[in-house]
Amino acid sequence: MPSLKHQVRFRMTDSVTPPASPANKPLWTRRRFLAAAAASTVLLPTGTAAYARYWEPFAYRVRELSMPIRDLPNSLQGKRLIQISDIHVGPIVDQNYLQSAFAHLHELRGDLLVVTGDFISYSERDQPWEKLLHLFTNLPEFPLGIYGITGNHDCGEDWQQPEIAHKLFDVMSETRLAFINNDVLDIEGLQLAGVCDLWTPMYDSRPVFEKLDLTRPKLALCHNPDVIDKKAWADYDGWMLSGHTHGGQCWFPGVGAPILSVKNKRYAQGEVISDSGKAKLYINPGLGYARPVRFLVPPEITIFTLTKDDALTA
């Protein structure tokens, strides 16, 4: 078979042997080839842009993984923990799309639901509260509870308005979701720690480590994965569930994600071992978006099956 170079040269000729006749007209001529090439240079980028704008931002995937936890209580073996993140209810994310994703939660047989921040994209002109309530008051039952932490967008448009977060807490008190604000809860022997977002005035890890027993089974919720590199977290050796990055929203072969809202660019999406080598992060790429565009970074609902593993950090 001729090389690609020779094939291209062959197609660039003006005719194909044998000589053309009305019954044997050449498939490719130089003019046809150039016209097709010109069309492809227009249609391929246009098609990619259309896919990234009108399809992938709304084509969420359900990803199932295992979560091995050292000394996990027997009662939690095999339980299904569902993580969603970065919903961004408000003027940007399509509400019908979010309703469809939330409706799917009824089919996933989860035991525990965690929401790792950015419930809203706050706007004075487009208040998110009614939309948010509609989503969370129609959730299925989760036997082990529904828990959340705040993200940077939950503190207003400039991330420095704790009063917006407190309004969020008031609104969500009408639902079954409980916020873990710089605190630690116990769920059948599993410590569930949560901190408010790193970029906001509400972040404070001190109350967490006053309560957290690092020798016992544990799981942390932190919106921004950069938290794990803070000195206070240096000895933390469990799982941490985060969001915040959206996976960059776009990922390009050979380039990666050009824009990532984290200091540590390793913390883009998916499973990552912390720089300390002690903690394992899962960075959810989010259900919503900062802008309605995604490319090779689909939105995600993540399901973890809890398992016992005494060698998590071995």
Backbone as numpy.savetxt, mean C-alpha at the origin, in Angstrom:
# Nx Ny Nz CAx CAy CAz Cx Cy Cz
17.32 -18.91 -38.36 16.47 -17.71 -38.36 17.35 -16.48 -38.36
17.09 -15.48 -39.21 17.94 -14.30 -39.26 17.85 -13.52 -37.97
18.92 -12.78 -37.64 18.94 -11.97 -36.43 17.91 -10.87 -36.52
17.59 -10.26 -35.34 16.63 -9.18 -35.33 17.10 -8.05 -36.23
18.41 -7.82 -36.25 18.97 -6.75 -37.09 18.65 -7.01 -38.55
18.82 -8.27 -38.98 18.54 -8.59 -40.37 17.05 -8.55 -40.66
16.22 -8.96 -39.69 14.78 -8.91 -39.90 14.34 -7.47 -40.13
14.87 -6.56 -39.33 14.49 -5.16 -39.49 14.93 -4.64 -40.84
16.14 -4.98 -41.24 16.60 -4.56 -42.56 15.69 -5.10 -43.66
15.26 -6.34 -43.52 14.41 -6.96 -44.53 13.08 -6.21 -44.63
12.53 -5.82 -43.50 11.24 -5.15 -43.52 11.36 -3.70 -44.01
12.54 -3.17 -44.02 12.72 -1.82 -44.50 12.86 -1.75 -46.02
12.93 -2.87 -46.71 13.00 -2.84 -48.17 11.65 -2.47 -48.74
11.64 -2.08 -50.01 10.42 -1.62 -50.64 9.51 -2.75 -51.10
10.03 -3.97 -51.17 9.18 -5.05 -51.62 9.68 -6.35 -51.05
8.85 -7.36 -51.17 9.17 -8.68 -50.67 9.16 -9.63 -51.85
10.17 -10.44 -51.99 10.18 -11.41 -53.08 9.27 -12.57 -52.76
8.62 -13.19 -53.73 8.71 -12.89 -55.15 8.03 -11.57 -55.50
8.29 -11.06 -56.69 7.70 -9.79 -57.10 6.19 -9.78 -56.88
5.69 -8.61 -56.47 4.28 -8.51 -56.15 3.43 -8.62 -57.38
2.26 -9.20 -57.18 1.22 -9.25 -58.20 -0.09 -8.97 -57.49
-1.16 -8.72 -58.17 -2.43 -8.46 -57.48 -2.80 -9.56 -56.51
-2.42 -10.80 -56.77 -2.76 -11.91 -55.88 -1.70 -12.16 -54.83
-0.54 -11.50 -54.99 0.57 -11.74 -54.07 1.19 -10.42 -53.68
0.36 -9.55 -53.07 0.79 -8.22 -52.70 1.64 -8.29 -51.44
2.76 -7.60 -51.33 3.61 -7.70 -50.15 2.88 -7.24 -48.89
3.13 -7.97 -47.79 2.50 -7.62 -46.52 3.07 -6.32 -45.98
4.40 -6.18 -46.07 5.07 -4.99 -45.57 5.77 -4.27 -46.70
5.61 -2.98 -46.75 6.43 -2.12 -47.60 7.10 -1.10 -46.68
8.06 -0.41 -47.23 8.74 0.61 -46.43 7.75 1.63 -45.89
6.82 2.05 -46.71 5.85 3.06 -46.29 4.97 2.52 -45.16
4.51 1.26 -45.31 3.67 0.68 -44.27 4.43 0.50 -42.96
5.67 0.07 -43.08 6.47 -0.13 -41.86 6.66 1.19 -41.13
7.01 2.24 -41.85 7.22 3.53 -41.21 5.94 4.06 -40.59
4.81 3.82 -41.25 3.53 4.27 -40.69 3.20 3.52 -39.41
3.45 2.20 -39.39 3.18 1.41 -38.19 4.11 1.81 -37.05
5.40 2.06 -37.40 6.35 2.47 -36.38 5.95 3.81 -35.77
5.53 4.73 -36.63 5.10 6.04 -36.14 3.89 5.91 -35.23
2.94 5.04 -35.62 1.74 4.84 -34.80 2.10 4.24 -33.45
3.05 3.29 -33.43 3.40 2.64 -32.17 4.05 3.61 -31.20
4.84 4.56 -31.72 5.50 5.52 -30.84 4.48 6.44 -30.18
3.33 6.60 -30.80 2.26 7.41 -30.22 1.37 6.56 -29.33
0.95 5.39 -29.84 -0.05 4.58 -29.13 0.49 3.90 -27.89
1.76 3.45 -27.92 2.30 2.76 -26.76 2.36 3.67 -25.54
2.96 4.86 -25.63 2.92 5.75 -24.47 1.50 6.17 -24.10
0.66 6.38 -25.11 -0.71 6.78 -24.82 -1.46 5.66 -24.10
-1.27 4.42 -24.57 -1.91 3.28 -23.91 -1.41 3.08 -22.51
-0.10 3.25 -22.30 0.47 3.12 -20.96 -0.07 4.19 -20.03
-0.17 5.40 -20.53 -0.69 6.50 -19.72 -2.15 6.25 -19.37
-2.92 5.75 -20.33 -4.33 5.47 -20.06 -4.48 4.37 -19.02
-3.65 3.34 -19.13 -3.67 2.25 -18.14 -3.34 2.79 -16.76
-2.28 3.62 -16.67 -1.82 4.14 -15.38 -2.83 5.10 -14.76
-3.61 5.76 -15.61 -4.57 6.74 -15.10 -5.95 6.14 -14.84
-6.43 5.28 -15.73 -7.83 4.86 -15.67 -8.04 3.41 -15.24
-6.97 2.62 -15.13 -7.16 1.22 -14.76 -6.49 0.87 -13.43
-5.16 0.96 -13.39 -4.46 0.44 -12.22 -4.81 1.12 -10.90
-5.10 2.43 -10.85 -5.45 3.02 -9.55 -6.68 2.40 -8.90
-7.48 1.69 -9.69 -8.73 1.12 -9.19 -8.72 -0.41 -9.22
-7.61 -1.01 -9.64 -7.50 -2.46 -9.77 -6.73 -3.02 -8.58
-7.34 -2.95 -7.39 -6.64 -3.41 -6.19 -6.47 -4.92 -6.23
-5.42 -5.40 -5.58 -5.19 -6.83 -5.47 -5.31 -7.25 -4.02
-5.61 -8.51 -3.80 -5.62 -9.10 -2.47 -4.40 -10.00 -2.39
-3.50 -9.69 -1.46 -2.25 -10.44 -1.34 -2.25 -11.21 -0.02
-1.97 -12.50 -0.07 -1.98 -13.34 1.12 -0.55 -13.77 1.47
-0.17 -13.56 2.74 1.16 -13.86 3.22 1.06 -14.50 4.60
2.15 -15.10 5.05 2.20 -15.59 6.43 2.94 -14.58 7.29
2.60 -14.56 8.58 3.27 -13.68 9.52 3.74 -14.52 10.70
5.00 -14.99 10.67 5.53 -15.76 11.80 5.89 -14.85 12.96
5.37 -15.17 14.14 5.62 -14.36 15.33 6.16 -15.26 16.43
7.28 -14.86 16.98 7.89 -15.65 18.05 6.96 -15.74 19.26
6.75 -16.97 19.76 5.92 -17.23 20.94 4.47 -16.81 20.75
3.99 -16.85 19.53 2.60 -16.51 19.29 1.68 -17.39 20.14
0.72 -16.82 20.85 -0.21 -17.64 21.64 -0.95 -18.65 20.75
-1.20 -19.82 21.29 -1.86 -20.88 20.54 -3.22 -20.45 20.01
-3.92 -19.61 20.77 -5.26 -19.19 20.34 -5.24 -18.33 19.09
-4.06 -17.79 18.74 -3.97 -16.92 17.56 -3.38 -17.63 16.34
-2.98 -18.89 16.52 -2.44 -19.65 15.39 -3.48 -19.75 14.27
-3.09 -19.37 13.07 -3.96 -19.49 11.92 -4.96 -18.36 11.76
-4.99 -17.41 12.68 -5.90 -16.27 12.56 -5.47 -15.38 11.39
-6.45 -14.73 10.79 -6.21 -13.93 9.59 -6.29 -12.44 9.94
-5.14 -11.77 9.81 -5.04 -10.33 10.05 -5.05 -9.63 8.70
-5.96 -8.69 8.53 -6.06 -7.93 7.28 -5.54 -6.52 7.51
-4.66 -6.08 6.62 -4.15 -4.72 6.67 -4.63 -3.93 5.47
-5.17 -2.75 5.72 -5.40 -1.77 4.66 -4.72 -0.47 5.09
-4.41 0.38 4.15 -3.66 1.58 4.47 -3.94 2.67 3.46
-3.70 3.91 3.86 -3.72 5.05 2.93 -4.99 5.06 2.09
-6.11 5.17 2.78 -7.41 5.19 2.10 -7.64 6.54 1.44
-7.27 7.59 2.14 -7.36 8.97 1.62 -8.78 9.35 1.21
-9.73 9.07 2.08 -11.10 9.49 1.82 -11.14 11.01 1.73
-11.79 11.53 0.70 -11.83 12.97 0.51 -12.06 13.33 -0.94
-11.52 14.45 -1.37 -11.83 14.95 -2.72 -11.06 14.28 -3.85
-10.04 13.47 -3.52 -9.17 12.93 -4.57 -9.55 11.51 -4.96
-9.71 10.62 -4.00 -9.94 9.20 -4.30 -11.42 8.96 -4.58
-11.68 8.20 -5.64 -13.05 7.90 -6.05 -13.78 7.11 -4.97
-14.91 7.62 -4.50 -15.62 6.99 -3.40 -16.26 5.66 -3.82
-16.73 5.55 -5.03 -17.31 4.28 -5.50 -16.27 3.18 -5.51
-15.06 3.54 -5.90 -13.96 2.56 -5.87 -13.70 2.09 -4.44
-13.63 3.02 -3.48 -13.39 2.64 -2.09 -14.53 1.77 -1.56
-15.76 2.09 -1.91 -16.89 1.29 -1.45 -16.80 -0.14 -1.98
-16.34 -0.28 -3.22 -16.18 -1.62 -3.79 -15.10 -2.40 -3.06
-13.98 -1.74 -2.75 -12.89 -2.41 -2.03 -13.33 -2.81 -0.62
-14.04 -1.92 0.06 -14.51 -2.23 1.41 -15.55 -3.35 1.40
-16.38 -3.38 0.37 -17.37 -4.45 0.27 -16.68 -5.81 0.14
-15.52 -5.84 -0.49 -14.78 -7.08 -0.67 -14.31 -7.64 0.68
-14.14 -6.79 1.67 -13.70 -7.25 2.99 -14.67 -8.27 3.59
-15.93 -8.22 3.19 -16.92 -9.17 3.70 -16.59 -10.60 3.25
-15.88 -10.73 2.15 -15.60 -12.06 1.59 -14.28 -12.65 2.09
-13.48 -11.91 2.81 -12.10 -12.32 3.09 -11.91 -13.04 4.42
-12.95 -13.19 5.20 -12.92 -13.99 6.42 -11.79 -13.57 7.37
-11.69 -12.27 7.61 -10.65 -11.77 8.51 -11.05 -11.89 9.97
-10.05 -12.10 10.82 -10.26 -12.12 12.26 -9.91 -10.79 12.92
-9.01 -10.06 12.29 -8.50 -8.81 12.84 -8.22 -7.87 11.68
-8.64 -6.60 11.80 -8.40 -5.61 10.76 -7.59 -4.47 11.35
-6.49 -4.09 10.65 -5.71 -2.92 11.06 -5.63 -1.94 9.89
-5.71 -0.67 10.22 -5.64 0.41 9.22 -4.44 1.27 9.59
-3.43 1.26 8.72 -2.16 1.90 9.08 -2.03 3.33 8.54
-3.06 4.14 8.81 -2.94 5.57 8.63 -3.40 6.14 7.31
-3.49 7.47 7.30 -4.04 8.25 6.19 -5.46 7.79 5.85
-6.32 7.91 6.84 -7.75 7.67 6.62 -8.33 8.69 5.65
-7.83 9.92 5.71 -8.44 11.02 4.96 -7.38 11.83 4.22
-7.83 12.54 3.21 -7.09 13.66 2.65 -7.95 14.89 2.94
-7.57 15.64 3.95 -8.46 16.68 4.47 -8.52 17.89 3.56
-9.72 18.40 3.40 -9.93 19.63 2.65 -11.08 20.39 3.31
-10.89 21.67 3.55 -11.95 22.49 4.13 -13.18 22.52 3.22
-12.94 22.50 1.91 -14.05 22.61 0.97 -14.78 21.31 0.74
-14.12 20.17 1.03 -14.74 18.86 0.80 -14.51 18.01 2.04
-15.37 18.18 3.03 -15.21 17.47 4.30 -15.37 15.96 4.09
-14.47 15.15 4.66 -14.48 13.71 4.38 -15.34 12.88 5.32
-15.93 13.51 6.34 -16.47 12.73 7.45 -17.63 11.82 7.06
-18.56 12.31 6.29 -19.71 11.49 5.91 -19.28 10.29 5.06
-18.38 10.53 4.14 -17.86 9.44 3.30 -17.15 8.39 4.15
-16.36 8.86 5.11 -15.60 7.95 5.97 -16.53 7.09 6.81
-17.54 7.72 7.38 -18.50 6.98 8.19 -19.22 5.92 7.37
-19.57 6.27 6.15 -20.27 5.31 5.30 -19.43 4.05 5.09
-18.13 4.23 4.90 -17.25 3.07 4.69 -17.14 2.21 5.94
-16.91 2.84 7.08 -16.57 2.08 8.28 -17.78 1.58 9.07
-18.94 2.18 8.85 -20.12 1.65 9.52 -20.69 0.45 8.78
-20.18 0.16 7.60 -20.65 -1.00 6.83 -19.62 -2.12 6.78
-18.64 -2.08 7.67 -17.63 -3.14 7.71 -18.22 -4.43 8.28
-17.66 -5.58 7.89 -18.08 -6.83 8.52 -17.55 -6.93 9.95
-17.99 -7.95 10.66 -17.48 -8.20 12.00 -16.07 -8.79 11.92
-15.19 -8.32 12.79 -13.85 -8.89 12.96 -13.74 -9.33 14.41
-13.73 -10.64 14.67 -13.80 -11.13 16.06 -12.75 -10.57 16.99
-11.54 -10.30 16.47 -10.45 -9.80 17.31 -10.35 -8.27 17.30
-11.23 -7.61 16.56 -11.28 -6.17 16.60 -10.78 -5.47 15.35
-11.00 -4.15 15.33 -10.58 -3.27 14.24 -9.79 -2.13 14.88
-8.56 -1.94 14.43 -7.67 -0.96 15.07 -7.02 -0.08 14.02
-6.67 1.13 14.43 -6.04 2.05 13.50 -5.04 2.96 14.17
-4.18 3.54 13.34 -3.25 4.59 13.76 -3.39 5.74 12.78
-2.92 6.90 13.15 -3.02 8.06 12.27 -1.82 8.16 11.34
-2.08 8.72 10.16 -1.02 9.06 9.22 -0.84 10.57 9.17
0.10 11.01 8.38 0.36 12.45 8.31 -0.84 13.23 7.78
-1.55 12.67 6.79 -2.69 13.39 6.22 -3.86 13.49 7.19
-3.85 12.68 8.23 -4.91 12.75 9.23 -4.76 13.95 10.15
-3.67 14.69 9.99 -3.45 15.93 10.75 -3.56 17.15 9.86
-4.46 17.11 8.90 -4.74 18.28 8.08 -3.87 18.41 6.86
-4.10 19.48 6.14 -3.43 19.67 4.85 -1.94 19.92 4.99
-1.52 20.47 6.14 -0.09 20.72 6.35 0.51 19.75 7.36
-0.27 18.77 7.81 0.16 17.70 8.72 0.49 18.21 10.12
0.13 19.44 10.40 0.48 20.04 11.70 -0.76 20.49 12.47
-1.90 19.88 12.18 -3.16 20.27 12.82 -3.73 19.10 13.61
-3.28 18.91 14.85 -3.81 17.81 15.67 -5.32 17.88 15.84
-5.90 19.08 15.74 -7.35 19.20 15.91 -8.11 18.43 14.83
-7.51 18.29 13.64 -8.15 17.49 12.59 -8.14 16.01 12.98
-7.02 15.56 13.54 -6.94 14.17 14.00 -7.95 13.92 15.12
-8.11 14.88 16.01 -9.08 14.70 17.10 -10.51 14.68 16.57
-10.78 15.43 15.52 -12.08 15.34 14.86 -12.25 13.95 14.26
-11.18 13.42 13.68 -11.22 12.06 13.15 -11.55 11.05 14.25
-10.91 11.20 15.41 -11.19 10.28 16.52 -12.66 10.36 16.94
-13.20 11.58 16.98 -14.60 11.75 17.38 -15.54 11.09 16.38
-15.27 11.31 15.11 -16.14 10.73 14.07 -16.08 9.21 14.11
-14.87 8.67 14.23 -14.71 7.22 14.18 -15.16 6.53 15.47
-15.43 7.30 16.51 -15.97 6.70 17.73 -17.38 6.14 17.49
-18.00 6.53 16.39 -19.31 6.01 16.03 -19.20 4.66 15.31
-17.98 4.20 15.08 -17.75 2.92 14.40 -17.11 1.94 15.39
-16.80 0.75 14.91 -16.16 -0.26 15.77 -14.65 -0.14 15.78
-14.08 0.82 15.06 -12.63 0.97 15.02 -12.13 1.69 16.27
-11.04 1.19 16.84 -10.39 1.82 17.98 -8.99 2.27 17.57
-8.64 3.50 17.90 -7.31 4.00 17.60 -6.34 3.61 18.69
-5.11 3.26 18.28 -4.02 3.00 19.21 -3.07 4.19 19.10
-3.26 5.15 19.97 -2.51 6.40 19.89 -1.33 6.37 20.86
-0.14 6.04 20.35 1.07 5.97 21.18 0.82 5.08 22.40
0.32 3.88 22.13 -0.12 3.00 23.20 0.10 1.55 22.80
-0.16 0.64 23.73 -0.03 -0.80 23.50 -1.29 -1.48 24.04
-1.89 -2.32 23.21 -3.04 -3.12 23.62 -2.63 -4.58 23.68
-3.42 -5.38 24.38 -3.19 -6.83 24.44 -4.35 -7.54 23.77
-4.03 -8.36 22.79 -5.05 -9.15 22.09 -4.72 -10.62 22.27
-5.35 -11.23 23.25 -5.15 -12.65 23.56 -3.68 -13.01 23.71
-2.91 -12.12 24.33 -1.50 -12.38 24.57 -0.56 -11.79 23.54
-1.09 -11.22 22.47 -0.26 -10.53 21.47 -0.30 -9.04 21.77
0.88 -8.44 21.96 0.95 -7.00 22.18 0.83 -6.26 20.84
-0.14 -5.38 20.74 -0.34 -4.58 19.53 -0.02 -3.13 19.88
1.11 -2.66 19.34 1.59 -1.30 19.63 1.27 -0.39 18.46
0.94 0.86 18.78 0.67 1.82 17.73 1.20 3.19 18.07
1.72 3.88 17.06 2.18 5.26 17.28 1.56 6.18 16.23
1.31 7.41 16.64 0.85 8.42 15.70 1.99 8.76 14.73
1.64 9.42 13.65 2.61 9.56 12.55 3.84 10.39 12.92
4.95 9.96 12.36 6.26 10.55 12.62 6.33 12.02 12.23
5.64 12.43 11.18 5.74 13.80 10.67 4.80 14.76 11.39
4.03 14.29 12.34 3.05 15.14 13.00 3.46 15.44 14.44
2.87 16.47 15.06 3.19 16.78 16.46 2.72 15.70 17.43
1.94 14.75 16.97 1.35 13.73 17.84 2.26 12.52 18.04
3.34 12.41 17.28 4.22 11.25 17.42 4.92 11.26 18.77
4.86 10.12 19.46 5.55 9.99 20.75 5.70 8.50 21.05
6.89 7.98 20.94 7.11 6.56 21.16 7.37 6.20 22.62
7.57 7.22 23.47 7.92 6.92 24.86 6.85 6.12 25.59
5.56 6.48 25.46 4.54 5.67 26.15 4.49 4.23 25.65
4.86 4.04 24.39 4.86 2.68 23.83 5.88 1.82 24.54
7.10 2.33 24.68 8.17 1.51 25.25 8.12 1.45 26.77
7.28 2.30 27.36 7.02 2.14 28.79 6.14 0.92 29.06
5.32 0.55 28.06 4.39 -0.58 28.21 4.85 -1.85 27.50
5.59 -1.70 26.40 5.91 -2.83 25.55 6.98 -3.71 26.18
6.68 -5.00 26.25 7.63 -6.00 26.75 8.25 -6.69 25.54
9.52 -6.38 25.25 10.16 -6.89 24.05 10.39 -8.40 24.09
10.24 -9.01 25.24 10.44 -10.46 25.34 9.17 -11.23 24.99
8.05 -10.54 24.86 6.77 -11.18 24.57 6.37 -10.97 23.12
5.43 -11.77 22.58 4.99 -11.60 21.19 4.40 -10.21 20.98
4.71 -9.63 19.82 4.37 -8.23 19.59 4.22 -7.94 18.10
3.52 -6.88 17.84 3.30 -6.37 16.48 3.10 -4.88 16.59
3.80 -4.12 15.75 3.71 -2.65 15.80 3.04 -2.11 14.55
2.28 -1.03 14.73 1.67 -0.30 13.63 2.25 1.11 13.60
2.92 1.46 12.52 3.53 2.79 12.37 3.33 3.21 10.92
2.66 4.33 10.71 2.34 4.74 9.34 3.59 4.89 8.48
4.57 5.62 8.97 5.79 5.91 8.21 6.88 4.89 8.59
7.33 4.07 7.65 8.32 3.05 8.02 9.66 3.60 8.47
9.96 4.86 8.21 11.20 5.46 8.71 11.30 5.40 10.23
10.16 5.22 10.90 10.16 5.14 12.36 11.12 4.06 12.85
11.22 2.95 12.13 12.00 1.81 12.61 13.48 2.14 12.73
13.95 3.18 12.06 15.36 3.57 12.14 15.64 4.58 13.26
14.59 4.97 13.98 14.79 5.88 15.11 15.45 5.14 16.27
16.24 5.86 17.05 16.99 5.26 18.14 16.08 4.52 19.12
14.89 5.05 19.34 13.98 4.43 20.31 13.57 3.02 19.90
13.63 2.74 18.58 13.19 1.45 18.06 14.35 0.50 17.79
15.55 0.86 18.22 16.75 0.09 17.85 16.68 -1.37 18.30
16.01 -1.65 19.41 15.97 -3.02 19.93 14.68 -3.75 19.58
13.82 -3.10 18.85 12.55 -3.75 18.49 12.82 -4.87 17.49
12.36 -6.07 17.80 12.70 -7.23 16.96 11.47 -8.01 16.51
10.37 -7.32 16.28 9.16 -7.97 15.79 8.76 -7.42 14.43
7.50 -7.65 14.08 6.94 -7.13 12.84 6.48 -5.69 13.03
6.57 -4.92 11.96 5.98 -3.59 11.92 5.20 -3.46 10.62
3.94 -3.06 10.72 3.11 -2.82 9.55 3.01 -1.32 9.31
3.31 -0.92 8.08 3.34 0.50 7.71 2.62 0.72 6.39
2.55 1.97 6.00 2.01 2.37 4.72 2.82 3.56 4.22
2.12 4.68 3.96 2.72 5.99 3.71 3.32 6.16 2.32
4.08 5.19 1.84 4.84 5.39 0.60 3.99 5.26 -0.65
2.89 4.53 -0.58 2.10 4.13 -1.75 2.94 3.33 -2.74
4.10 2.84 -2.28 5.02 2.15 -3.19 5.59 3.06 -4.26
5.45 4.38 -4.04 5.85 5.36 -5.06 4.75 5.61 -6.07
3.73 4.77 -6.08 2.61 4.78 -7.03 3.01 4.38 -8.44
4.22 4.68 -8.83 4.72 4.26 -10.14 6.11 3.64 -9.98
6.32 2.54 -10.68 7.59 1.83 -10.65 7.99 1.50 -12.08
9.24 1.80 -12.43 9.70 1.60 -13.79 10.90 0.65 -13.81
10.88 -0.35 -14.69 12.01 -1.30 -14.78 13.32 -0.56 -14.97
14.31 -0.94 -14.18 15.64 -0.33 -14.27 15.76 0.99 -13.54
14.64 1.54 -13.09 14.64 2.83 -12.41 14.09 2.69 -11.00
13.03 1.91 -10.87 12.36 1.79 -9.59 11.29 2.85 -9.45
11.03 3.26 -8.22 10.04 4.30 -7.94 10.75 5.65 -7.85
10.51 6.55 -8.80 11.23 7.83 -8.80 10.94 8.69 -7.58
9.73 8.58 -7.01 9.35 9.42 -5.88 8.92 8.54 -4.73
9.61 8.64 -3.61 9.27 7.91 -2.39 9.32 8.87 -1.20
8.25 8.89 -0.43 8.13 9.85 0.67 8.73 9.31 1.97
9.92 8.72 1.86 10.65 8.21 3.02 12.12 8.58 2.89
12.77 8.69 4.05 14.21 8.96 4.05 14.99 7.73 3.61
14.60 6.57 4.13 15.26 5.32 3.78 14.59 4.73 2.55
15.22 4.86 1.39 14.59 4.47 0.13 14.43 2.96 0.00
15.03 2.18 0.91 14.79 0.73 0.92 13.35 0.42 1.34
12.76 1.34 2.07 11.43 1.11 2.61 10.37 1.59 1.61
10.30 0.91 0.49 9.39 1.32 -0.57 8.04 0.62 -0.47
8.06 -0.72 -0.49 6.83 -1.49 -0.37 7.18 -2.95 -0.10
6.20 -3.69 0.40 6.37 -5.12 0.62 7.21 -5.44 1.84
7.73 -6.68 1.91 8.51 -7.14 3.04 9.94 -6.61 2.96
10.39 -6.03 4.06 11.75 -5.46 4.14 12.30 -5.72 5.54
13.56 -6.12 5.62 14.24 -6.21 6.91 14.81 -4.83 7.24
14.63 -4.38 8.48 15.13 -3.07 8.88 16.65 -3.01 8.81
17.18 -1.80 8.79 18.63 -1.62 8.74 19.32 -2.26 9.94
18.63 -2.33 11.07 19.21 -2.96 12.25 19.30 -4.48 12.10
18.54 -5.03 11.16 18.50 -6.47 10.97 17.61 -7.19 11.95
16.93 -6.45 12.83 16.13 -7.07 13.88 14.65 -7.13 13.56
14.13 -6.12 12.90 12.69 -6.03 12.65 12.37 -6.39 11.21
11.16 -6.89 11.00 10.66 -7.15 9.65 9.47 -6.23 9.41
9.55 -5.46 8.34 8.47 -4.54 8.00 7.65 -5.10 6.85
6.36 -4.75 6.88 5.56 -4.90 5.66 4.98 -3.53 5.36
5.32 -3.01 4.18 4.90 -1.67 3.78 3.82 -1.81 2.72
2.60 -1.57 3.13 1.44 -1.71 2.25 1.39 -0.54 1.26
1.21 -0.80 -0.04 1.19 0.29 -1.02 -0.09 1.10 -1.03
-1.03 0.75 -0.14 -2.22 1.60 0.02 -3.36 1.25 -0.91
-4.56 1.64 -0.49 -5.75 1.51 -1.33 -6.01 2.77 -2.14
-5.71 3.92 -1.54 -5.97 5.18 -2.22 -4.74 5.71 -2.93
-4.75 7.02 -3.16 -3.65 7.62 -3.92 -3.61 9.12 -3.64
-2.42 9.67 -3.81 -2.26 11.12 -3.70 -2.71 11.80 -4.99
-2.47 11.12 -6.10 -2.97 11.52 -7.41 -3.47 10.25 -8.10
-4.50 10.35 -8.92 -5.07 9.13 -9.52 -4.22 8.56 -10.65
-3.06 8.03 -10.27 -2.18 7.39 -11.24 -1.35 6.34 -10.51
-1.26 5.15 -11.10 -0.39 4.08 -10.61 0.13 3.31 -11.82
1.38 2.84 -11.69 1.95 2.03 -12.76 2.83 0.95 -12.13
2.43 -0.29 -12.28 3.11 -1.47 -11.73 3.21 -1.43 -10.21
2.34 -0.66 -9.57 2.23 -0.64 -8.11 0.73 -0.65 -7.77
0.05 -1.78 -7.93 -1.40 -1.79 -7.72 -1.77 -1.54 -6.27
-2.94 -0.97 -6.03 -3.44 -0.86 -4.66 -3.61 -2.26 -4.06
-3.67 -2.32 -2.74 -3.60 -3.65 -2.12 -4.38 -3.76 -0.82
-5.01 -4.92 -0.66 -5.50 -5.40 0.62 -4.62 -6.58 0.98
-3.98 -6.55 2.15 -3.04 -7.60 2.53 -3.64 -8.46 3.63
-3.53 -9.78 3.46 -4.01 -10.73 4.46 -2.81 -11.51 4.99
-2.61 -11.47 6.30 -1.54 -12.23 6.95 -2.17 -13.36 7.76
-1.65 -14.56 7.58 -2.02 -15.67 8.45 -0.99 -15.77 9.55
-1.43 -15.61 10.79 -0.51 -15.61 11.93 -0.03 -17.04 12.21
1.28 -17.19 12.37 1.89 -18.49 12.67 2.93 -18.32 13.76
3.24 -19.41 14.40 4.26 -19.39 15.46 5.62 -19.70 14.84
6.61 -18.85 15.11 7.94 -19.06 14.58 8.95 -18.50 15.56
9.68 -19.37 16.22 10.67 -18.94 17.21 11.97 -18.48 16.58
12.04 -18.47 15.23 13.28 -18.08 14.57 13.06 -16.90 13.64
12.15 -15.99 14.02 11.82 -14.85 13.16 13.07 -14.06 12.78
13.95 -13.81 13.72 15.12 -12.98 13.43 16.41 -13.77 13.49
16.32 -15.07 13.39 17.54 -15.90 13.45 18.35 -15.73 12.18
